[in-house]
């Protein structure tokens, strides 16, 4: 049972980490104006977060049914990874939207200066 709990925690860390990495790659791609890659990386992050979030939901469901859910420092660490991955993903979406808007405004400004 303890091994199963560790595997569950590490799996949650894995998917959360993958999501966070993909979101950061999306930001880097947008900064290089590769919006197609940025969107692809955001989609990858979303898929990883869906898996991690489902794992968390399963644990909460067990707990709500009165089943014992043992929480140790490794699970706390895993939950922390999930929280930070969600935050980075949300921020990545905002930063990418802002980068696109900045580029659109630059195009307008440069277009006006040429006239």
N, C-alpha and C positions, 0 to 999 in steps of 0.2 A: 504494500500500500504506500509506503514511504517513497519507494522508487517511482511509483506511478505519479505521486504528487510532485516529485522533482521534474519528471518528464513534462508534466502539465505546465509547471512554472517556466521551464526552459523553452517550451514550445510557444508560450505566450510572449516571452522575451524575444524569441526568434522572429515571430510575425510582426511584433511591434517595432523591432529594430529594422526589419526590412521596409516597413511602411515609412519609418522616419528617414531612412536612407533614400528611398525613392522620392520622398517629398523634397529633400535637400537637393537631389539631382534635378528635380523639376525647377527649382529656383535657379540653379546654375544654368540650366538650359534656357530659361526665360531671359536671364541676364545676357546671354549670348544671342538673344532674339530667335532662338529655335523653339517657337511656340508649339510646334507639332510634337517635338520630343517632350517638352514640358507637360503637355496634356497627357501623353502616353505615360510619363512617370507619375503624374497625379492619379491616373487610373490604376497603375500598379500599387500605389500607396493605398488607394481606396480598397482594393481587393485584399491586401494584407490586413488592413484595419478591420475589414468585415470578418475575417477569420478570427482575429484576436478578440474582437468585441463579442463574437458568438461564444468564444470560450469563457469570457467573463460572464456573459449572460447565463450560460449553463451553470456556472458556479453559484450565481445569485439565485437561480431557480432552485438548485439543490438546497441552498440555505433556507429559502422561503418555505420549502416543504418540510423543514425540520430536520433534514439530513445534516449530519456533522460535516462541516467543511473546515478542515484544519488549516489555519493560516500561520505560516512561518515567515521568517525574514526573506526567504527566496520568493515567496508569493507576493510579499509586499514590494519587493524589488521589481517583480514582473508587472505588477499593477502600476508602479511608477513609470516603467518603460511605456506602457500603454497610454498613460495620461500624457506623457511628453510627446509621444508619436501623434496623438490626436491634435495636440496643440500645434506642433510643427506643421502638420498637414493643413490645418485651418489657416495658419499664417502663410503658408506657401501659396494657397489659393489667393489670398489677399495681395501678396507681393507680386504674383504673376499678373493679376488684374491691374495693379498699379503700374507695372512695367509696360504693359500693353498701352495703357492710357498715356503714359509719358511719351512713348514712341509716337502715338497718334498726335499728341500735342506738338511734338517736335516737328512732325511732318507738316502740320498746319502752319507753324511759325516759319519754317524754312520756305514753305510755299508762298507765304505772304511776303517774305523778304525778297524773293526772286521777282515778284511782280513790279 
